[in-house]
């Protein structure tokens, strides 16, 4: 069974924390440290041009946004990619 892959996402402007975590976990193959690349909400205007049909937030785990702001990082398990279908 393959080892669970973990991802640490660090707040985009905290370069000290990012560097510290990358150095600390440099030898751990099952863990990756990245900086948050999101720049904010995409819809900047309050008016909606059409009805939003999405069932949920695309980020999947919005509670992690709060953790990112309060602690400076969050950790999540990466989902395994489904096996390709045989043709």
N, C-alpha and C positions, 0 to 999 in steps of 0.2 A: 504494500500500500504506500503510495507517495506521501511525502511529508506535506502538511498543511503550509501553504504559502501565506505569509502575513505582510501587510502593508502598513507603514506608519506615514500618515499625512501630517505635515508640519505647516503651521500658519505661514503664509507666503512671505511675510516681512521679517520673520524671526530667523535670521540667518545663523545666529549663534547656536540656537537650539538645533537647527537643521544640521549644522556642521558637527555638533557634539554627538547627536544620535547616529549620524553616518559613520563617524569614527568609532563609536562604541560598538556598533553592530556590523562593522566592515567584514568580519569573517563569517557571518551567519548567512548561509546561502538561501535559507528559507524566509528571509526578511528583507524587505526593500524600504528605503526611506525616500520619500519624495516631498516636494513643496506643493501646497495647494495652488492650483493654477486659475481657479475661478476668480473672476473680477467683479462679481456682483450680479444682480438680477438683470436678465436680458431685456425685459420689458420695462423701460424707464418711464413711459407715459402711463398715467392711471387708467386711461380709456382702453377698452378691449375692442379690437376690430372684429373679432369673431368669438364664438363660444369655444372655450377650452375643453376639448374632449378627453384629455388625459385622465386616467383613473387615479393616478398618484404622482407624487413628485418624482421626476426622473432620477434624482440623486439616490433614491432608494432608502436612505437612512438619514432623514433631516435632523434627528436628534444629535447627530455627530457634528452639525454646524455649531451648536451650543457648546459642545465639548471643545471644539477647535478654538472658539473664541475665549473660553474661560481657562483652559489648560494650555493651549498653544499647539496641541496635536491630538490625533486620535489614531487608534489601531483598529484594523479590520482584517478579516480573512478574505483572501481573494477567492472568487468562485472558480471552480474548475470549468474549463471550456468543454462543451459537449463533444463527444467523439463524432467525427464526420460520418455522414451517412454513406453507406456503400452504394455504388451505382451499378 
